[in-house]
């Protein structure tokens, strides 16, 4: 079997980014091995039309690869607990750390590339900036248990590489704020775009958190919002042309305010702006990030040159998908 004819393993394939990645592989005629909890594939409307190919339960993928590894061209590991409110460190350690370590070891054994999702949550409050310099990585202090779990695996991966135990090619991607079609199942963890869309459709108004930081006016809290199609394009590019190694930021490269995002949603829906500011829940204030922005120079230097989708264009496409 030629390398090009082999299948791509996508973990978290029934999730947000994972499902869109499988869909992109479908459009290119590439077969997927879709890994997730079996009951999630056929229960989400946003999966309509996606061919998930061979389906494997998340807790069986390591053994499956041990038997079927010759079928595999690369592993795209999106499977994880992404709930930033999760406080069960044992659970996060099992799902976000140990499962990733198992896949790292298996892809090392098979000699196939591993592409995995890290997170901008590893940067914590941004005191050390958002540069994806690996020398700084061990000094970062995430603000929650989820960020800690992603940081733990990043540090472990670098240690394994130094010890000479690593896949033939590997890339960890620090996702910033991903938005786009297919995230409704995430509920309160879904992007502000879909939450704003639902609020505008129901009431004509949007609620945004007030600022509780003297340096930021209400609505001027800023994030690096990155359109899911851009994320998937990076993933498929890394499958086609694996980078030798590294941990890279994956965002748009430009921070935008929540006001920008809300206004783009109103404009895409053809509605007048009506914005209310509400208190940020007290339990979120200590771990709230007021600004994130992804320097993208290292990923571009690794060979990815496509310009990102603008916030306005991405929101317009997303709103069009939601309105169908």
Number of C-alpha atoms within 10 A of each C-alpha: 8 7 11 11 13 17 21 22 27 28 27 24 30 28 25 24 27 24 26 24 26 29 21 18 20 17 12 9 10 16 20 24 20 27 27 24 18 14 10 14 20 11 12 15 11 18 19 10 9 16 16 21 14 12 18 20 16 18 13 11 23 19 11 12 17 13 10 11 21 15 17 24 21 26 24 25 23 26 25 22 16 16 15 14 13 13 12 10 14 12 14 23 20 15 17 25 21 15 20 23 16 13 19 25 16 22 25 18 15 18 18 21 27 27 27 25 24 27 24 26 28 27 25 21 20 19 9 13 16 22 18 23 13 14 7 12 19 13 10 20 18 20 18 18 21 26 23 24 26 25 25 16 20 27 14 13 21 19 13 16 15 10 9 9 15 24 24 17 21 27 23 21 24 24 22 24 22 21 24 25 20 24 21 19 15 13 10 10 14 19 17 20 20 22 18 22 23 15 14 22 14 10 9 16 19 23 18 19 16 18 19 15 11 7 10 14 11 19 20 18 24 20 22 24 30 26 25 24 20 19 23 20 15 19 23 18 14 23 19 12 14 21 19 13 19 21 23 26 25 29 28 27 19 18 18 19 18 20 16 14 21 26 21 21 27 24 16 19 17 9 14 12 16 14 18 13 13 12 12 14 10 8 9 10 14 11 16 15 17 18 17 26 24 25 20 20 15 17 20 13 9 16 13 17 12 10 10 16 16 14 22 16 13 23 28 18 16 22 22 13 12 16 9 5
